[in-house]
């Protein structure tokens, strides 16, 4: 049964804020916070947060494409981020907080590129989109205390979303 599952990997700033929108949706089997796209094998949070490893904070999603197709994942991804900010996301600054879609096969690449084009053509933003579409790289799960942070620390999670400016940005540009 699990062989039908696929992986999707998205970077959208702080990985804490990228888990909840995908977690517990029908057809989403697992959402893991971690690091991808860098040069250091098995990096720690302490290493990644320096911005020197080249990694992105990201989520790796295991999903059933029959129930939750990749197009729907893309539709859910965009409203979580500011795709025009190349310096990070909201109050999280640095290369580790950039946005990117990491495709796992040619079909995902085509869907991601088309989805990006639709967001660009929507007229929603008056600045160029900088979210990259990149080939998937090694993914390293983050330390356990970072996994499902929104459930383990709901008050701190909500405070982070509010104080970072993420909530207001989403309301202004995506709703």
C-alpha positions in Angstrom: 0.0 0.0 0.0 2.8 2.4 1.0 4.4 2.0 -2.5 1.7 4.3 -4.0 2.8 7.1 -1.7 4.9 10.0 -3.0 7.1 12.6 -1.4 6.8 16.4 -1.8 9.3 18.8 -0.3 8.6 22.5 0.4 10.7 25.3 1.9 8.6 28.2 3.3 10.6 29.9 6.0 10.4 28.5 9.5 9.5 24.9 9.2 7.3 25.1 12.3 4.8 27.2 10.3 4.8 24.8 7.3 3.7 21.6 9.1 0.2 22.5 10.3 -1.4 23.5 6.9 -0.5 20.1 5.5 -0.7 17.9 8.5 -3.9 15.8 9.0 -5.3 16.6 5.6 -6.9 13.5 3.9 -4.3 11.7 1.9 -1.3 13.3 3.8 0.4 10.4 5.6 3.3 12.3 7.2 4.9 15.8 7.4 8.4 15.9 8.7 10.4 19.1 9.5 14.0 19.1 8.3 16.8 20.4 6.2 17.5 20.1 2.5 19.5 21.6 -0.3 22.8 22.2 1.6 26.3 20.8 1.6 26.7 19.5 5.2 25.6 15.9 5.8 23.3 15.3 8.8 23.2 19.0 9.8 21.9 20.1 13.2 19.6 23.0 13.8 22.5 24.9 15.3 24.5 24.5 12.1 21.6 25.3 9.8 20.6 28.4 11.6 24.0 30.0 11.0 23.1 30.1 7.3 26.5 28.6 6.4 25.4 25.0 5.5 23.4 26.1 2.5 20.3 24.2 3.7 16.7 25.4 3.6 14.4 24.7 6.5 11.8 22.6 4.8 9.0 20.0 5.2 8.9 16.6 3.6 5.4 15.4 3.0 4.5 11.8 2.3 1.2 11.8 0.5 -1.2 9.6 -1.4 -1.6 11.2 -4.9 -4.9 9.4 -5.4 -6.4 11.2 -2.5 -4.4 14.5 -2.4 -2.7 15.1 -5.8 0.4 17.2 -6.1 -1.6 20.1 -7.7 -3.5 20.4 -4.4 -0.3 20.4 -2.5 1.0 23.3 -4.6 -2.3 25.1 -4.1 -1.9 24.8 -0.4 1.8 25.7 -0.4 1.6 29.2 -2.0 -0.8 30.8 0.6 1.7 29.9 3.3 4.5 32.1 2.0 5.7 35.4 0.6 7.1 34.2 -2.8 8.6 37.7 -3.4 11.1 37.7 -0.5 14.6 36.4 -1.3 16.0 37.2 2.1 13.9 34.8 4.2 10.3 34.8 5.4 8.7 37.4 7.5 10.9 38.1 10.6 13.1 35.0 9.9 16.0 36.3 7.9 18.7 34.3 6.2 19.3 31.8 3.4 17.9 29.0 5.5 14.5 30.6 5.4 14.2 31.1 1.6 11.3 29.6 -0.2 11.6 26.7 -2.7 9.7 23.8 -4.2 11.9 20.7 -4.4 10.6 18.3 -7.1 11.0 14.6 -6.9 10.2 13.7 -10.5 9.6 15.3 -13.9 5.8 15.4 -13.3 6.2 17.4 -10.1 8.6 19.8 -11.8 6.1 20.5 -14.6 3.2 21.0 -12.1 5.4 23.2 -9.9 6.5 25.4 -12.8 2.9 25.7 -14.1 1.7 26.6 -10.6 4.4 29.2 -10.2 3.4 30.7 -13.6 -0.2 31.0 -12.4 0.8 32.8 -9.3 3.0 35.1 -11.3 0.1 35.8 -13.8 -2.4 36.3 -11.0 -1.4 39.9 -10.5 -1.4 39.3 -6.7 2.1 40.7 -6.2 3.7 43.8 -7.6 7.3 42.4 -7.1 8.9 39.5 -9.0 8.5 36.0 -7.5 11.7 34.5 -6.3 10.6 31.1 -5.1 12.9 28.5 -6.8 11.8 25.2 -8.3 14.8 22.8 -7.6 15.5 19.1 -7.8 15.0 17.3 -4.5 18.2 16.8 -2.5 19.0 14.8 0.6 16.5 15.5 3.3 17.6 15.4 6.9 14.8 15.3 9.6 15.2 18.0 12.2 15.5 17.2 15.9 12.5 15.7 17.6 11.5 18.8 19.5 11.0 20.6 16.1 8.6 17.9 14.9 4.9 18.8 15.0 5.8 22.0 17.0 2.3 23.4 16.6 0.9 20.5 18.6 3.6 20.4 21.3 3.7 24.2 21.8 0.4 25.6 20.5 0.6 29.0 22.3 4.2 29.6 21.2 3.4 28.4 17.7 0.5 30.8 17.3 2.5 33.7 18.8 5.3 33.0 16.3 2.9 33.1 13.4 1.4 36.4 14.6 4.6 38.2 15.7 6.5 37.1 12.5 4.0 38.9 10.3 3.0 35.7 8.5 -0.6 35.8 9.6 -1.1 39.4 8.5 0.6 38.7 5.1 -1.6 35.7 4.5 -4.7 37.7 5.2 -3.6 40.6 3.0 -2.4 38.6 0.0 -4.1 35.2 0.1 -7.6 35.5 1.5 
